[in-house]
Amino acid sequence: MDAPRTGSSRLVMERQGAVARLVINRPPLNILDLATLREMLE
């Protein structure tokens, strides 16, 4: 498993083979707003 990659405090990406997990870390509202969507494109 690859090490978790963090571009910021909002998103954490983990890869295990062909599977990637994207964790949105914005409690209490883990929602996709424009800033989070833009960050996912980076």
GIRA-V292545 format. One record per backbone hydrogen bond with DSSP energy under -1.0 kcal/mol. NH is the residue of the N-H (numbers start at 0). CO is the residue of the C=O. If there is no record, write none. Layout:
BEGIN
nh,co
NH,CO
NH,CO
END
This chain:
BEGIN
nh,co
1,14
4,12
11,22
12,4
13,20
15,18
18,15
20,13
22,11
24,9
30,28
36,32
37,33
38,34
39,35
END
